[in-house]
């Protein structure tokens, strides 16, 4: 009888989970601001608890914290955007000289093939097309953004999101502990302690990874950007930020950051010493990350294979867009904890040991 009840509970949980995934998928556009607000509330809840422990009312603590966070984000954006724009303009101005450098690399190979003039003509046309790609990309992105904003529904949704995210974040952060308690009260008392232990372990895992790894990513982005700037790398700020944030997926930032940085540095300076300097920057930042930054901030590793993390990010982006990218790795980390507990239960069951 108990076994039948447990089977029914399992079926109920699986069915409910599938229905929730389907609901989230078809409602992802509307739910995006609420997911973002919840993610921000989750990240900032420990700081709010710390302020509340200083005898500051939680509502006032949330207000002060949100004001500081949004001011920091807006100020950082206003500081970084002009620098990114200046470096992008500089890169576009130097593209013709980069094309000539590439032609110089390939020129010695023409003597090894028949009809070198014809091949060189084709190559010149293709290189000119490559040189026009940044301008075409900028114009395409601009037109896409403009068309998305000019649509009445998209424009209204954009304005609504700008209001919904901070408002929802304020109330979620203010009532964070109360919401958790109410959700926990839905669980039958005989399972409550067990579920609470599981949720505590998941929270510790997420706290270690999400909050810690984001700090690691931003630190690495700053170190990469500074190091590449002194190496004379074009687009050093963009490559540094991209490589640092891509480091959320193990080794991805190293691969996707070093290759373009090395190529652009050599084409800009034609100095192998500076290319070795770029390699030194990435090696030093990786060493600092492995020996000092990650152990101090994150602690133990998340316990997921790099391929699993990459697959989670790609699947999240495919099905849920920006929300999927945000929540993919935390969801997989939580599922990993649940799977580990389920595996222990399975191995201790009579079915496995019989």
Secondary structure, 3 states (H helix, E strand, C coil): CHHHHHHHHHHHHHHHHHHHHHHHHHCHHHHHHHHHHHHHHHHHHHHHHHHHCCCCCHHHHHHHHHHHHHHHHHHHHHHHHHHHHHHHHHHHHHHHHHHHHHHHHHHHHHHHCCCHHHHHHHHHHHHHHHHHHHHHHHHHHHHHHHHHHHCHHHHHHHHHHHHHHHHHHHHHHHCHHHHHHHHHHCCCHHHHHHHHHHHHHHHHHHHHHHHHHHHHHHHHHHHHHHHHHHCCCCCHHHHHHHHHHHCCCCCHHHHHHHHHHHHHHHHHHCCHHHHHHHHHHHHHHHHHHHHHHHHHHCCCCCCCCHHHHHHHHHHHHHHHHHHHHHHHHHHHHHHHHHHHHHHHHHHCCHHHHC
